[in-house]
Amino acid sequence: MASIDQQPAGRPDSGLSFIPVAWLVIVMGLSAYGLISNWRLIGDFSLPDNVLFLIYGGLAGGVITILWGLYLLGLAFNRSARFPRHYTIWQVAIIIWILVRQAYVLLVSDFVFSAEGLGFTVAEIAVGLLCIYLLRNGAGAETVYANLETERPPVFVSIFAALLGII
């Protein structure tokens, strides 16, 4: 017999485990914005090589972020038990990418230091670490992402995630 204070099985303790999904959508949106705004710079060889390297690296990183994010959105919408682990791997890769990009900008003489840019970098890393913390074992995410099916997400969910990623 269950007590009145207990939550039903399979129900999350709080909505905090959905914050990583929202952050995933935001990061994908920022990557899409970066792709759109830097697309016109492809082939502009009047820029220094260090700047072109950063631009091309950012474009490649944006494409990878969006494609990997679409996969993660499929797992999240399907409430797959694999989502927390795959998301953590993705978030660690994003944090490493951010650190490498920031180190490159700080070390190359063609760029100038910006406290605002460094602040955004620190904020991105902090939110990413918070999301990893929210999906850790024992945090309640296992009740939200409990679908043990190993199937791919439904076609509708994949199409929705693709459209969301494009937007």
C-alpha positions as CSV (number, residue, x, y, z in Angstrom):
1,M,0.0,0.0,0.0
2,A,1.5,3.3,-1.0
3,S,1.5,6.3,1.2
4,I,-0.1,9.6,0.2
5,D,3.3,11.4,0.0
6,Q,4.8,9.0,-2.5
7,Q,4.8,9.8,-6.2
8,P,3.5,7.2,-8.7
9,A,6.2,5.0,-10.3
10,G,7.6,6.4,-13.5
11,R,6.8,10.0,-12.6
12,P,9.7,12.4,-12.2
13,D,10.4,14.0,-8.9
14,S,10.8,17.4,-10.6
15,G,10.9,18.9,-14.0
16,L,14.7,19.7,-13.7
17,S,15.6,16.7,-15.9
18,F,14.0,18.5,-18.8
19,I,16.5,21.4,-18.6
20,P,19.2,19.5,-20.6
21,V,16.7,19.0,-23.4
22,A,16.0,22.8,-23.5
23,W,19.7,23.5,-23.4
24,L,20.3,21.1,-26.2
25,V,17.7,23.0,-28.3
26,I,19.4,26.3,-27.4
27,V,22.8,25.0,-28.4
28,M,21.5,23.7,-31.6
29,G,19.8,27.0,-32.3
30,L,23.1,28.9,-31.6
31,S,24.9,26.5,-33.9
32,A,22.4,27.1,-36.7
33,Y,22.7,30.8,-36.2
34,G,26.5,30.5,-36.4
35,L,26.2,28.5,-39.6
36,I,23.8,31.1,-41.2
37,S,25.9,34.1,-40.2
38,N,29.3,32.6,-41.2
39,W,28.1,30.9,-44.4
40,R,28.9,34.0,-46.5
41,L,32.5,34.0,-45.4
42,I,33.2,30.7,-47.2
43,G,35.7,31.4,-50.0
44,D,36.6,34.9,-48.7
45,F,40.3,34.4,-48.9
46,S,41.1,38.0,-48.1
47,L,40.9,37.1,-44.4
48,P,44.0,36.0,-42.5
49,D,44.5,32.2,-42.4
50,N,44.0,32.1,-38.7
51,V,40.6,33.7,-39.0
52,L,39.6,31.3,-41.9
53,F,40.7,28.4,-39.8
54,L,38.4,29.5,-36.9
55,I,35.5,30.1,-39.3
56,Y,35.8,26.7,-41.0
57,G,36.3,25.0,-37.7
58,G,33.1,26.7,-36.4
59,L,31.1,25.7,-39.4
60,A,32.3,22.1,-39.1
61,G,31.5,22.2,-35.3
62,G,28.1,23.6,-36.0
63,V,27.1,20.9,-38.4
64,I,28.3,18.2,-36.1
65,T,26.5,19.8,-33.1
66,I,23.2,20.0,-35.1
67,L,23.4,16.4,-36.4
68,W,24.4,14.9,-33.1
69,G,21.7,17.1,-31.4
70,L,19.0,15.7,-33.7
71,Y,20.0,12.2,-32.6
72,L,19.8,13.3,-29.0
73,L,16.4,15.0,-29.5
74,G,15.1,11.7,-30.9
75,L,16.3,9.9,-27.8
76,A,14.8,12.5,-25.5
77,F,11.4,12.6,-27.2
78,N,11.3,8.8,-27.0
79,R,12.3,9.0,-23.3
80,S,15.1,6.5,-24.0
81,A,17.1,5.3,-21.1
82,R,20.2,5.9,-23.3
83,F,19.6,9.7,-23.4
84,P,21.4,10.7,-20.1
85,R,24.6,8.9,-21.0
86,H,24.6,10.0,-24.7
87,Y,23.8,13.5,-23.6
88,T,26.6,13.6,-21.1
89,I,29.1,12.4,-23.8
90,W,27.7,15.1,-26.2
91,Q,28.0,17.8,-23.5
92,V,31.5,16.9,-22.5
93,A,32.5,17.1,-26.2
94,I,30.8,20.5,-26.5
95,I,32.7,21.7,-23.4
96,I,36.0,20.5,-24.8
97,W,35.1,22.2,-28.2
98,I,34.4,25.5,-26.4
99,L,37.6,25.3,-24.4
100,V,39.7,24.6,-27.5
101,R,38.0,27.4,-29.4
102,Q,38.5,29.9,-26.6
103,A,42.2,28.8,-26.2
104,Y,42.7,29.3,-29.9
105,V,41.1,32.8,-29.8
106,L,43.3,33.8,-26.8
107,L,46.5,32.4,-28.2
108,V,46.3,33.7,-31.8
109,S,47.5,37.2,-32.3
110,D,44.8,38.0,-34.9
111,F,42.1,38.1,-32.2
112,V,41.7,40.4,-29.2
113,F,40.7,39.5,-25.7
114,S,37.1,40.2,-24.8
115,A,35.7,39.9,-21.3
116,E,32.2,39.5,-22.8
117,G,33.4,36.6,-25.0
118,L,35.1,35.0,-22.0
119,G,31.9,35.5,-20.0
120,F,29.8,33.8,-22.5
121,T,32.3,30.9,-22.6
122,V,32.2,30.5,-18.9
123,A,28.4,30.7,-18.9
124,E,28.1,28.0,-21.6
125,I,30.4,25.7,-19.7
126,A,28.5,26.3,-16.4
127,V,25.1,25.5,-17.9
128,G,26.6,22.4,-19.6
129,L,28.0,21.2,-16.2
130,L,24.7,21.9,-14.6
131,C,22.9,19.8,-17.2
132,I,25.4,16.9,-16.7
133,Y,24.7,17.2,-12.9
134,L,20.9,17.0,-13.5
135,L,21.3,13.8,-15.5
136,R,23.6,12.0,-13.1
137,N,22.6,8.7,-11.7
138,G,20.3,9.0,-8.8
139,A,19.1,12.5,-9.7
140,G,15.6,11.3,-10.8
141,A,16.3,11.5,-14.6
142,E,16.1,7.7,-14.7
143,T,12.4,7.9,-14.0
144,V,11.8,10.3,-16.9
145,Y,14.1,8.6,-19.4
146,A,13.1,5.0,-18.6
147,N,12.1,3.6,-22.0
148,L,14.4,0.6,-22.4
149,E,13.4,0.0,-26.0
150,T,16.4,-0.1,-28.4
151,E,14.3,0.9,-31.4
152,R,14.8,4.1,-33.3
153,P,12.5,7.0,-32.4
154,P,9.2,7.1,-34.3
155,V,9.3,8.7,-37.8
156,F,7.1,11.6,-36.6
157,V,9.5,12.4,-33.8
158,S,12.5,12.2,-36.1
159,I,10.9,14.6,-38.6
160,F,9.9,17.0,-35.8
161,A,13.4,16.9,-34.5
162,A,14.9,17.6,-37.9
163,L,12.5,20.5,-38.5
164,L,13.3,21.9,-35.1
165,G,17.0,21.6,-35.8
166,I,16.7,23.4,-39.1
167,I,14.7,26.2,-37.6
